[in-house]
Amino acid sequence: MSVKRDDLEKIKVKDHFYQYYFFDDNGEPNSIFAAVDETGKKALILDTAFPGSAEKVRKDLADQGIQPEIVVLSHYHPDHSAGLTAFKDCRIYAGEFYEDNYENCRRWSPDLTFIRPTHTLKNGDTLFFGTFRFKFFHAPGHSRCMMLTLIDDVLYIGDLLMFGEDDKLCLPYISLGGSYNEYIESLERIKTLDYKLLILAHGHFLTDKDKINNRIDDYLYYLNRVKDSMGTLPLAVCLKNDISTYLHTEYHDNNLMYLDI
């Protein structure tokens, strides 16, 4: 069930857990997630997108009498962390390897303000909020500081899989500090975790394990083909399906820069 509020689509993922789905400042599908405690008065936020979207989410929560207390970032990229300015009174958690990307964000987007975390998380750390249990796993590849977050039986994978408009699969993106080998290991790790529902920063949540694993295999096929060929193969040959079925094929040129990392 979803409710449209201006350009935000508020989706109930499960009891007391919501996805705010919207098109961000770059025109891309993006999400902010909110877990609300059993009192209905406090919230934990997962990722913050850009400031404009973050402010709308904060207002929606305030209209319901809900006060955000904690923010957890999957990783420091502008489209996930710039919205921290709307939640600067909260405790902020990020992976322990956040520092390089925090500085990169300030360089990539000098017109935006970025806030350091107040707490850092290591692989295997656990955080309790209300009746929710959050467990964190270091999952580099897309970026060095990327984390998986297991919220009871819901798994948040940030940008390890990305979908665009109409939930069409995007090509993987390796950013500064990422690597092919780590990306492959992180995708394989998803398959080992016990969850019932997969949530993404860019795309609607998924429940069909076969579909999820097929999409993971799509990414694995591409990453392995490019890596093993050292980028000598044409993009179309590196894809499991027809090239027309993928968005952001321009990411390939960027990814080639990180073949030796």
Buried (B, 14 or more C-beta within 10 A) or exposed (E): EEEEBEEBBBBEBBEBBBBBBBBBBEEBBBBBBBBBBEEEEBBBBBBBBBBBBBBBBBEBBEEEEBEBBBBBBBBBBBBBBBBBBBBEEBBBBBBBBBBBBBEBBBEBBEEBEBBEBEEBBEEEBEBEBBEBEBBBBBBBBBBBBBBBBBBBEBBBBBBBBBBBEEEBBBBBBBBBBBBBEBBBEBBEBBEEEEBEBBBBBBBBBBEEEEEBEEBBEBBBBBBEBBBEEEBEEEBEEBBBEEBEEBBBBEBBEBBEEBBEE
